[in-house]
Amino acid sequence: MLGDYLPILVHFGVVVLIAASILGMSAWVGVKRPSREKLSPYECGIAPVGNARERFSISFYLVGMLFILFDVEAVFLYPWAVVYRSLKWSGFVEMFIYIAILGAGYVYIWKKGALDWKK
């Protein structure tokens, strides 16, 4: 049984060895010249302004979570589209129900004001 996993263990060992050697060589050979410019935070070409610990509106996080939720649910449409012809009408009805539930969820969060930024 162990013989079946031996190639995986060897591969994992080689990967760890290569990663450790690359990191070690980088730390050993790399030139270190810290300066005020290099140690300052940098974000998208814009110099940071203000405190990094400022509060954000909860709407920012809510919209982010809703985007991820609906994006992940949309991924389930791809396998259905691949096998659409073999599912016949039952697959079409099931996917229609799935999309109707997604649409009802979208209308619900819209009516609750979760997507309104002016609150």
SEVO-793178 format. One record per residue (C-alpha): x, z, y; residue in one letter. Coordinates in steps of 0.2 Angstrom, whole numbers, plus 2048, in hexadecimal, padded with zeros to 3 digits. Last residue first. Layout:
BEGIN
+-----+-----+-----+---------+
:   X :   Z :   Y : residuo :
+-----+-----+-----+---------+
:   X :   Z :   Y :       A :
...
+-----+-----+-----+---------+
END
This chain:
BEGIN
+-----+-----+-----+---------+
:   X :   Z :   Y : residuo :
+-----+-----+-----+---------+
: 773 : 80D : 912 :       K :
: 779 : 7FC : 918 :       K :
: 782 : 7F7 : 908 :       W :
: 772 : 7F4 : 8FE :       D :
: 776 : 7F0 : 8EC :       L :
: 770 : 801 : 8E5 :       A :
: 760 : 7FF : 8EF :       G :
: 755 : 806 : 8E1 :       K :
: 74C : 7F5 : 8E2 :       K :
: 75C : 7EB : 8DE :       W :
: 761 : 7F8 : 8D0 :       I :
: 750 : 7F5 : 8C8 :       Y :
: 750 : 7E2 : 8CB :       V :
: 761 : 7E1 : 8C2 :       Y :
: 75B : 7EC : 8B3 :       G :
: 74C : 7E1 : 8B2 :       A :
: 757 : 7D1 : 8B1 :       G :
: 762 : 7D9 : 8A4 :       L :
: 752 : 7DD : 89A :       I :
: 74C : 7CB : 89C :       A :
: 75D : 7C4 : 897 :       I :
: 75C : 7CE : 887 :       Y :
: 74A : 7C9 : 884 :       I :
: 74F : 7B7 : 886 :       F :
: 75E : 7B9 : 87B :       M :
: 752 : 7BF : 86D :       E :
: 746 : 7B1 : 870 :       V :
: 753 : 7A4 : 86F :       F :
: 75B : 7AB : 860 :       G :
: 74A : 7AB : 857 :       S :
: 747 : 799 : 85C :       W :
: 756 : 792 : 853 :       K :
: 765 : 79D : 850 :       L :
: 770 : 78F : 849 :       S :
: 76F : 785 : 85A :       R :
: 774 : 794 : 865 :       Y :
: 784 : 798 : 85B :       V :
: 790 : 796 : 869 :       V :
: 784 : 79B : 877 :       A :
: 780 : 7AB : 86E :       W :
: 793 : 7AF : 86E :       P :
: 794 : 7AC : 880 :       Y :
: 784 : 7B5 : 886 :       L :
: 78C : 7C6 : 881 :       F :
: 798 : 7C4 : 88F :       V :
: 78A : 7C6 : 89B :       A :
: 788 : 7D8 : 896 :       E :
: 79A : 7DB : 89B :       V :
: 797 : 7D4 : 8AC :       D :
: 787 : 7DD : 8AF :       F :
: 78F : 7EE : 8AB :       L :
: 7A0 : 7EA : 8B5 :       I :
: 796 : 7E4 : 8C4 :       F :
: 78B : 7F3 : 8C3 :       L :
: 79A : 7FF : 8C2 :       M :
: 7A2 : 7F6 : 8D1 :       G :
: 791 : 7F7 : 8DB :       V :
: 790 : 809 : 8D8 :       L :
: 7A2 : 80D : 8DD :       Y :
: 7A0 : 804 : 8EE :       F :
: 78F : 80C : 8F0 :       S :
: 797 : 81D : 8EE :       I :
: 79F : 81A : 8FF :       S :
: 7B1 : 81D : 900 :       F :
: 7BB : 82C : 905 :       R :
: 7CC : 82C : 90D :       E :
: 7DB : 832 : 902 :       R :
: 7E7 : 824 : 906 :       A :
: 7E7 : 82A : 918 :       N :
: 7E8 : 81D : 926 :       G :
: 7EF : 80C : 927 :       V :
: 7F9 : 803 : 91A :       P :
: 802 : 7F4 : 91F :       A :
: 7FA : 7E4 : 919 :       I :
: 802 : 7D7 : 90D :       G :
: 7F7 : 7DB : 8FF :       C :
: 7FA : 7ED : 8FE :       E :
: 80C : 7F5 : 901 :       Y :
: 811 : 807 : 900 :       P :
: 821 : 80B : 909 :       S :
: 830 : 80E : 8FD :       L :
: 838 : 7FD : 8FF :       K :
: 837 : 7FD : 912 :       E :
: 83E : 80E : 914 :       R :
: 84D : 80A : 909 :       S :
: 852 : 80C : 8F7 :       P :
: 861 : 802 : 8F1 :       R :
: 861 : 803 : 8DE :       K :
: 869 : 7F4 : 8D5 :       V :
: 863 : 7F2 : 8C3 :       G :
: 870 : 7F2 : 8B5 :       V :
: 86C : 803 : 8AE :       W :
: 859 : 805 : 8B2 :       A :
: 856 : 7F3 : 8AD :       S :
: 861 : 7F4 : 89D :       M :
: 857 : 804 : 898 :       G :
: 846 : 7FB : 89B :       L :
: 84B : 7EC : 891 :       I :
: 853 : 7F6 : 883 :       S :
: 843 : 801 : 881 :       A :
: 838 : 7F2 : 881 :       A :
: 843 : 7E9 : 874 :       I :
: 844 : 7F9 : 869 :       L :
: 831 : 7FC : 86A :       V :
: 82D : 7EA : 865 :       V :
: 839 : 7EB : 857 :       V :
: 831 : 7FB : 850 :       G :
: 820 : 7F4 : 852 :       F :
: 825 : 7E4 : 848 :       H :
: 82D : 7EE : 83B :       V :
: 81D : 7F9 : 839 :       L :
: 812 : 7EA : 838 :       I :
: 81E : 7E2 : 82B :       P :
: 81D : 7F2 : 821 :       L :
: 80A : 7F4 : 821 :       Y :
: 807 : 7EB : 810 :       D :
: 816 : 7F3 : 808 :       G :
: 80E : 804 : 80C :       L :
: 800 : 800 : 800 :       M :
+-----+-----+-----+---------+
END
